[in-house]
Amino acid sequence: MPQGRTPADIEADIIGRRRELAATLDEIAVRVHPRTIAGDAKAKAAAAVDRTAGRAYVAANRAVADVRSKFVDEKGSPRLERVIPVALVAVAVVGGLFALSARRRGR
């Protein structure tokens, strides 16, 4: 015990420590309350979804930019040597599906 401390000093110290302990216990009670735990879990899940959605958006945006770069030049003009073959394949696929559908309805 340091010299010069009076009983009043010691009592004031004890009162201060009790207040600190009470504040700490209140904080612990809030942290372990089911509502707080559920709220924290909900916030973590929402953050995980946001991160996943952000990554998906970036990946999709990158994929669109890659595809676009294959069919459009730097000036924004279509690259006909690539667009026309793809358009012909698409027309052939749609025509084939239409013919198949018409054949099935004719049965």
MARDRENRO-584828 format. One record per residue (C-alpha): x, z, y. Coordinates in steps of 0.001 Angstrom, whole numbers, plus 500000, padded with zeros to 6 digits. Layout:
MARDRENRO-584828
XZY;...
END
This chain:
MARDRENRO-584828
500000500000500000;501527498937503346;502271501740505755;500010502274508677;496768501277506969;493934503601507615;490928504176505392;488898502157507922;491328499202507500;490996499408503735;487204499604503955;487122496581506286;489307494706503797;486922495572500967;483912494432502998;485661491135503805;486554490582500147;482970491292499109;481712488681501581;484231486131500270;483234486932496696;479533486611497551;480131483221499185;482133482067496153;479392483207493771;476758481411495864;478814478217495723;479220478527491943;475472479096491565;474746475921493524;477280473916491481;475889474973488102;472222474656489087;470518472022486888;469233470130489928;472776469859491336;474177468747487986;471424466138487603;471996464909491150;475742464581490548;475142462680487302;472667460398489072;475146459711491880;477923458919489383;475645456563487451;474576454810490645;478213454410491686;479069452954488266;476183450480488537;477274449519492051;480847448924490848;479619446853487896;477254444831490078;480033444257492594;482389443023489898;479681440762488478;479003439331491937;482689438632492527;483032436999489095;479928434858489606;481044433870493090;484460432890491747;482866430853488930;480605429015491383;483562428272493643;485548426948490664;482711424662489550;482072423515493105;485742422660493580;485506420345490570;482618418360492056;483321418539495810;486577417716497596;488194419747500382;486132417932503034;482846418745501281;482230415216500016;481038414819496421;483578413572493882;481555410716492463;483969410126489586;482917413568488292;479335413829489530;478043410566488027;479090411272484394;477601414765484536;474378413423486039;474151410780483289;474620413416480578;471955415607482196;469512412678482346;470233411869478686;469639415485477618;466389415757479578;465248412374478238;466062413454474690;464116416674475100;461178414761476557;461210412273473661;461439415097471127;458544416893472782;456435413709472858;457178413069469185;456063416586468224;452822416253470210;452135412928468479;452050414529465037;
END
